[in-house]
Amino acid sequence: MAYFTSRRSFLLATSVVAAVSATPLFAVRRDVKEQARSVLGRSIVINGNMLPGFSDPVDDPQFVADVRATGITAVKLSMGGGAATFSGTVEHIGSINKAIAAHKGVYMPILSIDDLIDAKRSGKVGIFYAFEDAGMLEGKVERINYFHSLGVRSMQLSYNGVSPFASGVMSPTPSQGLTEKGIAAVVTMNGVGVTIDVSHSDDRSTLEIIEQSSKPVMISHGGCDAINPHPRNKSDEILKAIANQGGVFGQYELSYLTPGLEQQTLADYMRHLTHALNICGEDHVGIGSDAFMLAFDTSPESMKAWDDSIKQRRDAGIAAPGEGPPPFAVGLNGPYKSLIIAEELLKAGYSEAAVEKILGGNFLRVFKETWR
């Protein structure tokens, strides 16, 4: 699709995936596995950034089984890509609406908190829309209301670069921070019922957005700078500011977990996740994988397409340093992602109540406060 110029363009273009049944790679005591399954089964599980798969045929039994095996209640799906246009984003929303309707046996749209509750009751996976870029707004604050009417429930004020509203993590220094138009956007998002996401905002913009917003702000998908210094990872100061304001930080699986270009692992992932918990507390951390809900295809053909997409991002000047390895942690690449994370947290000594919050309860609380 011509309107994608982002890492996500590859992911969305390959979202018609073969169903993959993954088996956890780490042997765990049977009682911890059963405990994790119990927690997962009763939790509202919300992933702050994820790519759902769409199959052909839509009723493929293995695909249906794998989607249901995720235990996920809802995912946030980023729309429009990293160089979004207004018309392209409207078209993208329409195409995903069509895909969800075609897969109505396993997916449902999410527009409200009641829809999240219904998704849990029905066993379907809910999908709600979000923006990582601000290009589709074309500098017009009033378009926030329009896209909200199309189902967009979370927005960022910039991608990696500078927008009319704020600065991203790859912006030139000194940062412009939150602009006057950005202040108007924050007020509008608070008023209409859009959750503000600062995953790609630089430090100055993030802190100014938090100060300006009357409602909790989230980092839907990020990492910890204290574990691996990187522009896309967040400092302890930012993590504390998010927690103190009542927001939530979602831990991603991206290559920025480690300093090299090796494939990130479950151990790498847990180092970041537990650090975020130590800084923010159990009430302000969630999971925002920025990965496939089922599995990333590691075949040679898929890896070539992935490498080509990274080159396109670098050529377009929107790539962050360290992009290269595909978006998954070894040990989490499959439908049992949430279950494995729950097991690891329980083994690390976190209570069942804390695990429920991390799996989705904290995102649910923030959405309750921001979607009103």
Legacy VTK file of the C-alpha trace (Angstrom):
# vtk DataFile Version 3.0
C-alpha trace
ASCII
DATASET POLYDATA
POINTS 372 float
0.000 0.000 0.000
1.517 3.251 -1.114
0.600 5.188 2.009
2.933 3.171 4.256
6.469 4.452 4.702
7.280 2.811 7.994
8.550 -0.291 9.684
4.885 -1.077 10.225
4.296 -1.022 6.454
6.124 -4.330 6.241
4.283 -5.743 9.233
0.831 -4.716 8.028
1.559 -5.796 4.467
2.388 -9.258 5.779
-0.469 -9.447 8.264
-2.089 -12.289 6.305
-0.085 -14.898 8.105
0.062 -18.620 8.385
-1.115 -19.729 11.789
1.768 -20.812 13.984
1.471 -22.865 17.115
4.315 -21.936 19.431
5.495 -23.924 22.398
7.138 -22.077 25.303
10.894 -22.594 25.095
11.488 -22.571 28.826
10.456 -25.477 31.013
8.495 -24.285 34.025
7.075 -26.148 36.974
3.574 -27.415 36.261
2.068 -25.498 39.180
3.437 -22.153 37.901
2.140 -22.908 34.415
-1.318 -23.683 35.805
-1.197 -20.575 37.990
-0.285 -18.443 34.952
-3.088 -19.965 32.877
-5.545 -19.211 35.667
-4.411 -15.587 35.913
-4.506 -15.173 32.131
-7.954 -16.721 31.937
-9.546 -14.257 34.351
-7.599 -11.138 33.286
-8.628 -8.494 30.801
-5.466 -8.739 28.699
-4.652 -5.588 26.732
-1.538 -5.243 24.606
-0.536 -1.610 24.096
0.821 -2.118 20.569
0.448 -5.251 18.468
-0.146 -6.549 14.939
-3.138 -8.924 14.724
-3.005 -11.520 11.968
-5.578 -11.964 9.214
-5.859 -15.317 7.450
-7.100 -16.588 4.128
-9.426 -18.427 4.428
-10.780 -16.492 7.374
-12.091 -19.624 9.099
-8.844 -21.600 8.883
-9.089 -23.852 11.974
-5.443 -23.504 13.014
-5.584 -19.713 12.666
-8.750 -19.532 14.763
-7.226 -21.808 17.408
-4.033 -19.747 17.581
-5.899 -16.445 17.941
-7.958 -17.880 20.784
-4.846 -19.374 22.386
-3.357 -15.895 22.853
-5.698 -15.174 25.751
-5.702 -11.543 24.603
-8.775 -9.396 25.163
-7.755 -6.424 23.015
-4.846 -4.904 21.133
-4.023 -1.377 20.033
-3.374 -1.284 16.298
-1.399 1.649 14.895
-2.897 3.092 11.721
-1.418 5.108 8.886
2.282 4.355 9.260
5.225 6.651 9.912
4.626 9.053 6.992
0.860 9.188 7.118
-1.476 11.281 5.002
-5.083 12.165 5.721
-6.568 10.301 2.751
-4.243 7.327 3.145
-5.161 6.930 6.803
-8.897 7.112 6.087
-8.389 4.425 3.444
-6.356 2.319 5.866
-9.059 2.508 8.533
-11.606 1.354 5.965
-9.461 -1.591 4.901
-8.928 -2.783 8.480
-12.647 -2.321 9.248
-13.297 -4.669 6.339
-10.729 -7.211 7.572
-12.175 -7.227 11.092
-15.695 -7.718 9.723
-14.478 -10.627 7.576
-12.905 -12.222 10.669
-15.895 -11.568 12.954
-15.571 -15.035 14.429
-12.322 -14.083 16.174
-12.107 -10.259 16.133
-14.339 -7.335 17.082
-13.921 -3.546 16.978
-13.379 -1.677 20.232
-14.911 1.772 20.619
-15.680 1.865 24.346
-14.928 0.301 27.720
-18.135 -1.718 27.378
-16.696 -3.197 24.172
-13.589 -4.288 26.092
-15.805 -6.060 28.624
-17.802 -7.676 25.804
-14.601 -8.868 24.126
-13.572 -10.629 27.328
-16.990 -12.243 27.718
-17.172 -13.367 24.094
-13.632 -14.718 23.831
-12.975 -12.569 20.779
-9.940 -10.308 20.422
-10.875 -6.644 20.298
-8.983 -4.202 18.079
-8.871 -0.452 18.685
-7.145 2.065 16.481
-4.317 4.452 17.289
-1.918 6.882 15.632
1.848 6.884 16.067
2.359 9.713 13.594
0.551 13.062 13.433
0.871 13.464 9.660
-2.736 12.468 9.012
-3.893 15.493 11.046
-1.987 17.778 8.648
-1.637 20.325 11.427
-5.413 20.596 11.908
-6.539 20.094 15.496
-10.173 19.633 14.436
-9.241 16.386 12.698
-8.759 14.805 16.141
-12.542 14.823 16.539
-13.026 13.449 13.022
-10.679 10.509 13.508
-12.190 9.823 16.926
-15.510 9.394 15.107
-13.792 6.763 12.924
-12.749 4.773 15.984
-9.283 6.133 16.786
-8.875 6.001 20.558
-5.201 6.872 21.031
-2.930 9.401 19.330
0.647 10.626 19.466
1.644 14.221 18.773
4.718 13.284 16.747
6.586 10.322 15.359
10.395 10.246 15.489
10.747 13.708 13.939
9.197 17.152 14.379
5.485 17.777 13.830
3.373 20.943 14.129
2.484 19.731 17.637
5.626 18.330 19.308
9.075 16.806 18.823
9.959 13.135 18.450
12.950 11.219 19.745
15.018 11.769 16.605
14.329 15.514 16.369
17.204 18.000 16.063
18.341 19.642 19.274
17.376 21.866 20.937
13.887 20.404 21.032
10.929 22.588 20.114
8.884 20.785 22.764
5.100 21.082 22.879
3.935 23.887 20.588
0.912 26.165 20.983
-0.884 23.999 18.457
0.237 20.976 20.476
-1.340 22.436 23.600
-4.613 22.814 21.692
-4.299 19.199 20.538
-3.788 17.971 24.117
-6.870 19.871 25.311
-8.892 18.475 22.406
-7.739 14.892 22.996
-8.586 15.181 26.687
-12.021 16.536 25.816
-13.047 14.162 23.041
-11.842 10.979 24.738
-8.519 10.126 23.100
-5.678 8.629 25.139
-2.461 10.598 24.624
0.549 8.420 23.805
4.131 9.742 24.113
6.022 6.628 22.980
7.865 8.513 20.239
8.028 11.945 21.907
11.362 13.325 23.073
11.964 14.096 26.738
11.004 17.767 26.621
7.799 17.157 24.672
6.898 14.227 26.925
7.270 16.201 30.138
5.370 19.177 28.736
2.553 16.946 27.451
2.272 15.293 30.875
2.134 18.696 32.559
-0.489 19.983 30.122
-2.761 16.925 30.093
-5.620 16.765 32.574
-5.861 13.008 32.075
-3.313 10.178 32.335
-0.748 9.861 29.548
0.684 6.561 28.364
3.808 5.177 26.757
2.095 2.369 24.869
5.362 0.758 23.764
8.840 1.610 25.000
11.968 0.342 26.719
14.186 1.408 29.611
17.141 3.689 28.938
18.770 2.623 32.213
19.081 -0.921 30.835
20.144 0.067 27.313
20.692 3.749 26.476
18.849 4.498 23.241
16.684 7.376 21.902
13.585 5.141 21.854
14.099 3.932 25.414
12.781 6.054 28.263
14.762 7.517 31.140
13.854 6.845 34.751
12.780 10.500 34.970
10.202 9.924 32.231
9.042 6.628 33.744
8.516 8.323 37.119
6.668 11.227 35.508
4.290 8.842 33.722
3.623 6.924 36.948
3.220 10.053 39.075
0.644 11.417 36.637
-1.336 8.165 36.775
-0.362 6.807 33.367
1.042 3.507 32.158
4.230 2.328 30.457
4.038 -0.630 28.026
7.183 -2.722 27.495
8.063 -3.540 23.871
10.089 -6.355 22.262
12.052 -4.232 19.788
15.751 -4.428 18.967
16.413 -1.438 21.236
16.400 -3.801 24.218
20.071 -4.579 23.549
23.049 -2.532 22.282
24.003 -4.835 19.404
22.131 -6.194 16.406
21.623 -9.631 17.927
18.072 -10.950 18.220
16.607 -9.882 21.561
15.660 -12.633 24.030
13.128 -13.275 26.765
15.833 -12.562 29.362
16.514 -9.184 27.709
12.805 -8.457 27.749
12.386 -9.310 31.426
15.328 -7.106 32.423
13.526 -4.110 30.965
10.125 -5.123 32.302
11.307 -5.641 35.873
13.261 -2.370 35.790
10.113 -0.525 34.719
8.234 -2.190 37.577
10.912 -1.138 40.050
10.691 2.475 38.890
6.971 2.861 38.163
5.385 0.335 40.500
2.955 -2.440 39.615
0.072 -0.001 38.998
1.749 1.724 36.051
3.349 -0.955 33.833
1.865 -3.038 31.027
2.781 -4.942 27.874
3.121 -3.116 24.560
4.929 -5.663 22.420
5.028 -3.846 19.053
5.187 -7.339 17.555
2.921 -9.827 15.799
0.124 -11.290 17.893
0.809 -14.768 16.488
4.357 -15.068 15.164
6.906 -13.292 13.011
7.762 -15.418 9.972
11.532 -16.008 10.002
11.726 -17.703 6.605
14.395 -16.379 4.194
11.741 -14.710 2.046
10.193 -12.940 5.016
13.567 -11.849 6.386
14.532 -10.376 3.007
11.293 -8.375 2.931
11.956 -7.215 6.494
15.510 -6.124 5.673
14.221 -4.247 2.631
11.693 -2.400 4.816
14.456 -1.337 7.220
16.512 0.002 4.307
13.499 1.996 3.109
13.091 3.525 6.560
16.772 4.482 6.679
16.575 5.987 3.183
13.492 7.975 4.270
15.329 9.272 7.345
12.767 7.985 9.847
14.676 5.000 11.221
16.077 5.030 14.748
19.598 3.722 15.478
19.790 -0.027 15.998
16.934 -1.046 13.732
17.597 -4.381 12.093
16.522 -7.471 14.069
12.824 -8.233 13.586
10.318 -7.335 16.314
10.234 -10.299 18.634
12.091 -11.624 21.633
13.257 -15.230 21.322
10.917 -17.185 23.573
7.960 -14.859 22.917
7.479 -15.297 19.155
4.091 -16.971 19.070
0.541 -16.924 20.418
1.596 -17.825 23.978
3.350 -14.480 24.562
1.063 -13.297 27.378
1.143 -16.677 29.110
4.958 -16.804 29.075
5.252 -13.272 30.474
2.773 -14.180 33.228
4.862 -17.264 34.077
8.069 -15.229 34.221
6.503 -12.615 36.479
5.122 -15.243 38.843
8.499 -16.983 38.980
10.079 -13.613 39.799
7.822 -13.316 42.841
5.107 -10.942 41.626
1.646 -11.584 43.029
-1.269 -12.760 40.920
-2.954 -9.385 41.459
0.138 -7.584 40.168
0.312 -9.850 37.110
-3.340 -9.121 36.296
-2.565 -5.397 36.321
0.509 -5.806 34.116
-1.324 -8.031 31.612
-3.970 -5.391 31.014
-5.531 -3.995 34.157
-3.344 -0.899 34.114
-4.170 -0.089 30.491
-7.859 -0.689 31.274
-7.734 1.811 34.146
-6.101 4.472 31.964
-8.643 3.930 29.181
-11.477 4.236 31.669
-10.101 7.599 32.700
-9.326 8.886 29.203
-12.095 7.521 26.972
-14.915 9.114 28.977
LINES 1 373
372 0 1 2 3 4 5 6 7 8 9 10 11 12 13 14 15 16 17 18 19 20 21 22 23 24 25 26 27 28 29 30 31 32 33 34 35 36 37 38 39 40 41 42 43 44 45 46 47 48 49 50 51 52 53 54 55 56 57 58 59 60 61 62 63 64 65 66 67 68 69 70 71 72 73 74 75 76 77 78 79 80 81 82 83 84 85 86 87 88 89 90 91 92 93 94 95 96 97 98 99 100 101 102 103 104 105 106 107 108 109 110 111 112 113 114 115 116 117 118 119 120 121 122 123 124 125 126 127 128 129 130 131 132 133 134 135 136 137 138 139 140 141 142 143 144 145 146 147 148 149 150 151 152 153 154 155 156 157 158 159 160 161 162 163 164 165 166 167 168 169 170 171 172 173 174 175 176 177 178 179 180 181 182 183 184 185 186 187 188 189 190 191 192 193 194 195 196 197 198 199 200 201 202 203 204 205 206 207 208 209 210 211 212 213 214 215 216 217 218 219 220 221 222 223 224 225 226 227 228 229 230 231 232 233 234 235 236 237 238 239 240 241 242 243 244 245 246 247 248 249 250 251 252 253 254 255 256 257 258 259 260 261 262 263 264 265 266 267 268 269 270 271 272 273 274 275 276 277 278 279 280 281 282 283 284 285 286 287 288 289 290 291 292 293 294 295 296 297 298 299 300 301 302 303 304 305 306 307 308 309 310 311 312 313 314 315 316 317 318 319 320 321 322 323 324 325 326 327 328 329 330 331 332 333 334 335 336 337 338 339 340 341 342 343 344 345 346 347 348 349 350 351 352 353 354 355 356 357 358 359 360 361 362 363 364 365 366 367 368 369 370 371
